[in-house]
Amino acid sequence: MPWLYLILAIAGEVVGTTALKASDGFTKWGYGGISILAYSIAFYLLSIVLKTMSVGVAYAIWSGVGVAFVTVIGIVLFGQKLDFFGYLGIALIVSGVAVLNILSGSATH
């Protein structure tokens, strides 16, 4: 069950960050409200995950996967661009998350 909560926490963080960008510095309050709600849900779910998963691993997965998804959303929805090293950095983050999940026994207690 912690993995489901972690996935939902990541989704909340991605929605929150996307809405934060769309809020244009909280000048568009609808998006600002979505951002606050989504982050609240994400942090609540992450707090549940931390009861059974080490904080370093949970946060690495939460933030790493979130970075990858938000990057894709930034490119697709907001027309943002990355250079080669930007893509390389994102690939290294995703690789680190994969190593934690596949090779490390630290993911859960």
LUMZADREN-612462 format. One record per residue (C-alpha): residue in three letters; x, y, z. Coordinates in steps of 0.25 Angstrom, whole numbers, padded with zeros to 4 digits, always signed. Layout:
N
AlaXYZ...
This chain:
109
Met+0000+0000+0000Pro+0011+0010+0002Trp+0015+0009-0012Leu+0001+0013-0016Tyr+0001+0025-0007Leu+0015+0029-0012Ile+0010+0028-0027Leu-0002+0037-0023Ala+0007+0047-0015Ile+0015+0048-0028Ala+0003+0051-0036Gly-0002+0061-0026Glu+0012+0068-0026Val+0012+0068-0042Val-0002+0074-0042Gly+0002+0084-0032Thr+0014+0089-0039Thr+0007+0089-0052Ala-0004+0098-0046Leu+0006+0106-0039Lys+0013+0110-0053Ala-0001+0112-0059Ser-0005+0121-0047Asp+0005+0132-0052Gly+0010+0136-0039Phe-0003+0133-0032Thr-0010+0144-0041Lys-0019+0133-0046Trp-0026+0129-0033Gly-0033+0116-0038Tyr-0019+0110-0042Gly-0013+0115-0029Gly-0024+0108-0021Ile-0022+0095-0029Ser-0008+0096-0026Ile-0010+0098-0011Leu-0020+0086-0011Ala-0011+0077-0019Tyr+0001+0080-0011Ser-0007+0078+0002Ile-0011+0064-0003Ala+0003+0061-0008Phe+0009+0064+0006Tyr-0002+0056+0014Leu+0001+0044+0005Leu+0016+0045+0006Ser+0014+0046+0021Ile+0007+0032+0021Val+0018+0026+0012Leu+0028+0031+0022Lys+0023+0022+0033Thr+0028+0010+0025Met+0039+0015+0016Ser+0052+0022+0019Val+0051+0037+0017Gly+0063+0038+0008Val+0058+0027-0002Ala+0043+0032-0002Tyr+0048+0046-0004Ala+0057+0042-0015Ile+0046+0035-0022Trp+0036+0045-0020Ser+0044+0057-0025Gly+0052+0049-0036Val+0039+0044-0043Gly+0033+0057-0040Val+0044+0065-0047Ala+0043+0055-0059Phe+0028+0057-0061Val+0028+0072-0059Thr+0039+0073-0069Val+0031+0066-0079Ile+0019+0075-0076Gly+0027+0087-0077Ile+0031+0083-0091Val+0018+0079-0096Leu+0008+0089-0089Phe+0017+0101-0087Gly+0027+0100-0099Gln+0039+0100-0090Lys+0052+0095-0097Leu+0064+0087-0091Asp+0078+0085-0097Phe+0086+0072-0097Phe+0091+0074-0083Gly+0077+0077-0078Tyr+0072+0063-0084Leu+0084+0056-0078Gly+0082+0062-0064Ile+0067+0057-0065Ala+0072+0043-0070Leu+0082+0042-0058Ile+0071+0046-0048Val+0062+0035-0054Ser+0073+0025-0054Gly+0076+0028-0039Val+0062+0025-0036Ala+0062+0012-0044Val+0075+0008-0036Leu+0068+0011-0023Asn+0056+0002-0027Ile+0063-0009-0034Leu+0076-0011-0027Ser+0075-0005-0013Gly+0069-0012-0002Ser+0066+0001+0005Ala+0053+0004-0002Thr+0044-0001+0010His+0047-0006+0024
